[in-house]
Amino acid sequence: MRTRAAVLREYNQPWSVEEIELDPPKHNEVLVKMVASGMCHSDEHALDGHIAGLVPGPPMIGGHEGAGIVQEVGDGVDWLEPGDHVVFGFIPACGRCPSCADGHSNLCDLLATFADGTQALDGTHRHHTLDGKDLGLMCLIGTFSEHTVVNEASCIKVDKDWPLDKGCLLGCGVVTGWGSAVYSADVQPGDYVAVVGCGGIGANAVQGAAMAGARVVAAIDPVAFKREQAMEFGATHAFSSMAEAMEKLGETTWDRGYDKVIMTMGTGSAEALGQGFNLGGKRAKIVVTNLHSTSEGTINVPAIMLTMMEKQVIGSLFGSANIRKDIPRLFELYLQGKLKIDELITKTYTLDQINEGYDAMRNGENIRGVILFDQ
């Protein structure tokens, strides 16, 4: 069949919205008609080459935060059928590898296939340009497409009356940010928490920390609009820079430093991580959720403080969460009015407006843009 998708043809060039050829699903695969896709900063990292080697290079279909309706299932898929509604987890969960069996499906062995961008089990492609070139998929799913074929391991079935235009954000940003606070940082009641970077991931780290009972949640971002929005998600303080937050340690943490520092900037850097590390007090956890460039080989952390103050630097992928547990769980919290998702969506776009949406993200105008597909 033919469908339309946003294709990365060359690094640092706009997304090309074009018609593509899509093969039917094979064993353990599912054809899904997309309803909505979030526009995450990680796809910007793919476009500018910052994460080259972790995801396929051009030509590839972007998008890893989406939801849609099953159209067809391949043989071996016995728990989904046409008409079912699904949210994609950007990290598949096979349920059988050591990480999945140990309760850490965010580190599923299928991650090893991300760089190829092929179908997870057989290493082949279902998406092709009209002139016959294979198209890689961002995070094995490629949600910037009107239709896509994915492995069933990436699918989470949800109730048909749950809004997929909101639920798409649970595939990455909401769970990643919330889990960075609740799981990776292990925020406890009474903790002092700093969240560095308050876009789509950081805003959810803020509300995760607030829900976990933090006494202080300091939102740090140079964009005034994002600081203002962070206050709506539960921040108690807002600063334009880590330097300003450091100057105000007395009024926010009684000069003790933050118990948890969660790094959710658009792009991490060695210098920024060093600043974040210094914001932490004794036994602080510094959680690194934002992506650093694959070309960056070192970080600026004073090693003596790891020992003398027992600080910890902790990596966090998908907020250390589990797609099969946490996507439905947070969807239910949203439906109960306990988790904010509507407020994350600054503006919606058509697929043809994808470059306009990413311009808005670069300009700090969006918390999260969402692509809505025609149904």
C-alpha positions as CSV (number, residue, x, y, z in Angstrom):
1,M,0.0,0.0,0.0
2,R,1.0,3.6,-0.3
3,T,0.9,6.1,2.5
4,R,2.5,9.4,3.5
5,A,5.4,10.0,5.9
6,A,7.9,12.6,7.1
7,V,11.3,11.4,5.8
8,L,14.7,12.6,6.9
9,R,16.6,12.7,3.6
10,E,19.7,14.5,4.8
11,Y,21.0,15.6,8.2
12,N,20.2,19.2,9.1
13,Q,17.6,19.5,6.4
14,P,13.8,19.9,6.8
15,W,11.6,16.8,7.1
16,S,10.4,15.7,3.6
17,V,6.7,14.9,3.6
18,E,6.2,12.4,0.8
19,E,4.4,9.3,-0.4
20,I,6.0,6.0,0.5
21,E,5.5,2.3,-0.2
22,L,4.5,0.2,2.9
23,D,4.6,-3.6,2.9
24,P,2.0,-5.6,4.9
25,P,2.9,-6.9,8.4
26,K,4.8,-10.2,8.7
27,H,5.2,-12.6,11.6
28,N,4.5,-10.8,15.0
29,E,3.9,-7.5,13.3
30,V,1.0,-5.0,13.2
31,L,-0.2,-2.5,10.6
32,V,-1.4,0.6,12.4
33,K,-3.2,3.7,11.1
34,M,-1.8,6.6,13.1
35,V,-4.1,9.0,15.0
36,A,-1.6,11.2,16.6
37,S,2.2,11.7,17.2
38,G,4.1,13.8,19.6
39,M,6.9,15.9,18.3
40,C,9.7,15.0,20.7
41,H,13.2,16.6,20.9
42,S,14.8,13.3,20.3
43,D,13.7,13.4,16.7
44,E,15.5,16.7,16.4
45,H,18.6,14.9,17.7
46,A,18.2,12.4,14.9
47,L,17.8,15.3,12.3
48,D,20.9,17.1,13.4
49,G,23.0,13.9,13.7
50,H,23.7,14.3,17.5
51,I,22.7,10.7,18.1
52,A,24.2,9.2,14.9
53,G,24.9,5.6,15.6
54,L,22.1,5.2,18.0
55,V,19.3,5.5,15.4
56,P,19.4,4.9,11.6
57,G,20.8,7.6,9.4
58,P,19.0,9.0,6.3
59,P,16.8,8.0,4.7
60,M,14.6,7.4,7.7
61,I,11.1,8.0,8.9
62,G,11.0,10.0,12.2
63,G,8.7,9.9,15.1
64,H,8.6,7.6,18.2
65,E,5.8,9.0,20.3
66,G,2.4,7.9,18.8
67,A,-0.9,6.2,19.0
68,G,-3.2,4.7,16.5
69,I,-5.7,2.0,15.4
70,V,-4.8,-1.5,14.3
71,Q,-5.7,-2.2,10.7
72,E,-4.1,-5.6,10.2
73,V,-2.1,-8.2,12.2
74,G,0.5,-10.6,11.0
75,D,0.6,-14.3,11.8
76,G,1.6,-15.0,15.4
77,V,-0.2,-12.0,16.8
78,D,-3.1,-13.4,18.9
79,W,-3.8,-10.6,21.3
80,L,-4.5,-7.7,18.9
81,E,-7.1,-7.5,16.1
82,P,-8.2,-4.8,13.6
83,G,-10.0,-2.0,15.4
84,D,-7.9,-2.2,18.6
85,H,-6.4,1.1,19.9
86,V,-2.8,1.1,20.7
87,V,-0.2,3.4,22.2
88,F,3.4,2.8,21.1
89,G,6.2,2.4,23.6
90,F,9.3,3.9,22.0
91,I,11.3,1.1,23.6
92,P,9.8,-2.3,22.7
93,A,9.3,-4.9,25.5
94,C,9.8,-8.5,24.3
95,G,9.1,-9.9,27.7
96,R,11.7,-12.6,27.4
97,C,15.2,-11.1,27.5
98,P,17.1,-10.8,30.9
99,S,16.2,-7.1,31.3
100,C,12.5,-7.7,30.7
101,A,12.5,-10.7,33.0
102,D,14.3,-8.6,35.7
103,G,11.6,-5.9,35.5
104,H,13.6,-3.5,33.5
105,S,11.9,-3.6,30.1
106,N,13.2,-0.1,29.3
107,L,16.5,-1.9,28.6
108,C,15.0,-4.7,26.5
109,D,17.5,-6.4,24.3
110,L,15.6,-5.3,21.2
111,L,17.2,-1.9,21.8
112,A,20.2,-3.3,20.0
113,T,18.3,-3.0,16.7
114,F,17.6,0.7,17.1
115,A,20.6,1.7,15.0
116,D,19.4,-0.4,12.0
117,G,15.9,0.9,12.2
118,T,14.6,-2.3,10.7
119,Q,11.8,-4.7,11.9
120,A,12.9,-5.9,15.3
121,L,12.9,-9.7,14.7
122,D,14.1,-10.3,11.1
123,G,16.2,-7.2,10.3
124,T,14.3,-6.3,7.1
125,H,12.3,-3.2,6.1
126,R,8.6,-2.7,5.5
127,H,8.9,1.0,4.6
128,H,10.4,2.1,1.2
129,T,10.7,5.2,-0.9
130,L,8.8,5.2,-4.2
131,D,12.1,4.6,-6.0
132,G,12.8,1.5,-4.0
133,K,15.1,2.6,-1.2
134,D,14.6,1.1,2.2
135,L,13.6,3.5,5.0
136,G,14.8,3.1,8.5
137,L,12.5,3.8,11.4
138,M,13.1,6.0,14.4
139,C,12.9,3.7,17.5
140,L,11.6,0.9,15.2
141,I,8.1,2.6,14.9
142,G,8.3,5.7,12.7
143,T,5.2,7.6,14.0
144,F,5.6,10.5,11.5
145,S,3.7,8.4,9.0
146,E,0.0,8.0,8.3
147,H,0.4,4.3,8.5
148,T,3.2,2.2,9.9
149,V,4.1,-1.5,10.5
150,V,5.7,-2.3,13.8
151,N,6.5,-5.3,16.0
152,E,3.9,-6.2,18.5
153,A,6.4,-5.7,21.2
154,S,6.1,-1.9,20.7
155,C,2.3,-1.9,21.2
156,I,0.2,-1.3,24.3
157,K,-3.5,-2.0,23.9
158,V,-5.8,0.7,25.5
159,D,-9.5,1.1,25.9
160,K,-11.2,2.4,22.7
161,D,-12.8,5.3,24.6
162,W,-9.5,6.7,25.8
163,P,-8.3,9.7,23.8
164,L,-5.4,8.8,21.6
165,D,-4.6,12.4,20.7
166,K,-3.6,12.8,24.4
167,G,-2.4,9.2,24.9
168,C,0.3,9.5,22.2
169,L,2.4,11.5,24.6
170,L,2.6,8.5,27.0
171,G,4.8,6.7,24.5
172,C,7.8,8.9,25.5
173,G,7.6,12.3,27.1
174,V,5.0,11.9,29.9
175,V,6.3,8.5,31.2
176,T,10.0,9.5,30.7
177,G,9.7,12.7,32.7
178,W,7.4,11.3,35.4
179,G,9.5,8.2,35.8
180,S,12.7,10.2,35.9
181,A,11.4,11.7,39.1
182,V,9.4,8.8,40.6
183,Y,11.6,5.9,39.6
184,S,15.1,7.0,38.6
185,A,15.4,9.8,41.2
186,D,13.2,8.0,43.7
187,V,11.8,11.3,45.0
188,Q,10.5,11.0,48.5
189,P,8.1,13.2,50.5
190,G,10.0,16.2,51.7
191,D,12.7,16.1,49.1
192,Y,14.3,19.2,47.5
193,V,14.2,18.6,43.7
194,A,15.6,20.6,40.8
195,V,14.5,20.0,37.2
196,V,16.8,21.4,34.7
197,G,15.0,22.0,31.4
198,C,11.2,22.3,31.4
199,G,10.0,21.2,27.9
200,G,8.0,18.1,27.3
201,I,10.1,15.8,29.5
202,G,11.0,18.3,32.2
203,A,7.4,19.4,32.7
204,N,6.5,15.8,33.5
205,A,9.5,15.4,35.8
206,V,8.1,18.5,37.6
207,Q,4.7,16.9,38.1
208,G,6.1,13.6,39.0
209,A,8.2,15.1,41.7
210,A,5.2,17.1,43.0
211,M,3.0,14.0,43.0
212,A,5.7,12.1,44.9
213,G,5.6,14.7,47.7
214,A,8.6,16.9,47.2
215,R,8.6,20.0,49.4
216,V,10.5,22.1,46.8
217,V,10.4,21.6,43.0
218,A,12.6,24.1,41.3
219,A,12.1,24.5,37.6
220,I,15.1,25.8,35.7
221,D,14.8,27.0,32.1
222,P,15.9,30.1,30.2
223,V,12.5,30.4,28.5
224,A,10.0,32.4,30.6
225,F,7.0,30.6,29.0
226,K,8.4,27.2,30.1
227,R,9.0,28.5,33.6
228,E,5.5,29.8,33.8
229,Q,4.1,26.5,32.6
230,A,6.2,24.5,35.0
231,M,4.5,26.3,37.9
232,E,1.2,25.0,36.6
233,F,2.6,21.4,36.7
234,G,3.6,21.7,40.4
235,A,6.9,23.7,40.6
236,T,7.3,25.8,43.7
237,H,10.2,27.9,42.4
238,A,11.5,28.9,38.9
239,F,14.9,30.1,37.8
240,S,16.3,31.1,34.5
241,S,19.6,29.3,34.9
242,M,21.5,26.9,37.1
243,A,23.7,29.8,38.2
244,E,20.6,31.6,39.5
245,A,19.4,28.5,41.3
246,M,22.8,28.1,42.9
247,E,22.6,31.7,44.2
248,K,19.2,30.9,45.8
249,L,20.2,27.7,47.5
250,G,19.7,29.4,50.9
251,E,16.0,30.2,50.3
252,T,15.2,26.9,48.5
253,T,17.2,24.2,50.4
254,W,18.5,25.9,53.5
255,D,21.9,25.8,51.8
256,R,21.9,22.1,51.9
257,G,21.7,21.6,48.1
258,Y,19.0,19.6,46.2
259,D,18.4,16.0,47.1
260,K,17.5,15.2,43.5
261,V,18.7,17.0,40.3
262,I,17.0,15.8,37.2
263,M,18.6,16.8,33.9
264,T,16.0,17.2,31.1
265,M,17.5,19.8,28.9
266,G,17.0,19.7,25.1
267,T,20.6,18.7,24.6
268,G,22.9,17.7,27.5
269,S,26.5,18.9,27.7
270,A,29.5,18.1,29.9
271,E,29.5,21.7,31.3
272,A,25.8,21.6,32.1
273,L,26.0,18.3,33.8
274,G,28.8,19.7,35.9
275,Q,26.6,22.6,37.0
276,G,23.8,20.2,37.8
277,F,26.1,18.0,39.8
278,N,27.1,21.1,41.9
279,L,23.4,21.9,42.6
280,G,23.1,18.6,44.5
281,G,23.8,18.3,48.2
282,K,25.1,15.4,50.3
283,R,24.0,12.0,48.9
284,A,22.2,13.8,46.0
285,K,21.1,11.8,43.0
286,I,21.9,13.5,39.7
287,V,19.6,11.9,37.1
288,V,20.6,12.2,33.4
289,T,17.6,11.8,31.3
290,N,18.4,14.3,28.4
291,L,20.5,13.0,25.6
292,H,24.1,14.0,25.1
293,S,25.7,14.0,21.6
294,T,27.3,10.6,20.8
295,S,30.5,12.5,19.9
296,E,30.9,13.8,23.5
297,G,33.3,11.5,25.2
298,T,33.7,13.0,28.7
299,I,31.7,14.7,31.4
300,N,32.7,17.4,33.9
301,V,32.0,15.9,37.3
302,P,34.4,16.4,40.3
303,A,35.1,12.8,41.2
304,I,36.2,13.6,44.7
305,M,32.7,14.7,45.5
306,L,31.4,11.2,44.5
307,T,33.3,9.9,47.5
308,M,33.3,12.8,50.0
309,M,29.6,13.7,49.6
310,E,28.4,10.3,48.3
311,K,26.7,11.9,45.3
312,Q,25.4,9.6,42.6
313,V,25.1,10.2,38.8
314,I,22.3,8.0,37.4
315,G,21.3,7.4,33.8
316,S,17.6,7.2,33.0
317,L,16.1,5.7,29.9
318,F,12.3,6.1,29.5
319,G,12.3,7.2,33.1
320,S,13.3,3.6,34.2
321,A,9.6,2.8,33.6
322,N,7.8,-0.3,32.1
323,I,5.7,0.3,29.1
324,R,3.2,-2.4,29.9
325,K,2.7,-1.2,33.5
326,D,3.2,2.5,33.3
327,I,1.5,3.6,30.0
328,P,-1.9,2.3,31.2
329,R,-1.2,3.4,34.7
330,L,-0.5,7.1,33.8
331,F,-3.4,7.1,31.2
332,E,-5.7,6.1,34.1
333,L,-4.2,8.9,36.3
334,Y,-4.9,11.3,33.5
335,L,-8.5,10.1,33.1
336,Q,-9.0,10.6,36.9
337,G,-7.8,14.2,36.6
338,K,-4.6,13.5,38.6
339,L,-2.1,13.9,35.8
340,K,-1.9,16.8,33.4
341,I,-1.6,16.0,29.7
342,D,-3.9,18.5,28.0
343,E,-1.8,21.3,29.3
344,L,1.3,19.8,27.7
345,I,0.0,20.2,24.2
346,T,0.7,23.8,23.2
347,K,-0.4,23.4,19.6
348,T,-1.5,20.7,17.1
349,Y,-0.3,20.3,13.5
350,T,-1.0,18.4,10.4
351,L,1.7,16.1,9.0
352,D,2.4,18.7,6.3
353,Q,3.1,21.3,9.1
354,I,5.8,19.2,10.8
355,N,8.6,21.6,10.0
356,E,6.6,24.5,11.4
357,G,6.1,22.6,14.6
358,Y,9.8,21.9,15.0
359,D,10.6,25.6,14.3
360,A,8.2,26.4,17.2
361,M,10.0,23.9,19.4
362,R,13.4,25.4,18.6
363,N,12.1,28.8,19.4
364,G,10.9,27.7,22.8
365,E,7.2,28.3,21.9
366,N,5.9,24.8,22.6
367,I,5.9,22.5,25.5
368,R,4.8,19.8,23.1
369,G,3.5,19.9,19.6
370,V,1.3,17.1,18.4
371,I,0.6,15.9,14.9
372,L,-3.0,14.9,14.3
373,F,-3.7,12.6,11.3
374,D,-6.9,12.6,9.4
375,Q,-9.2,9.8,10.4
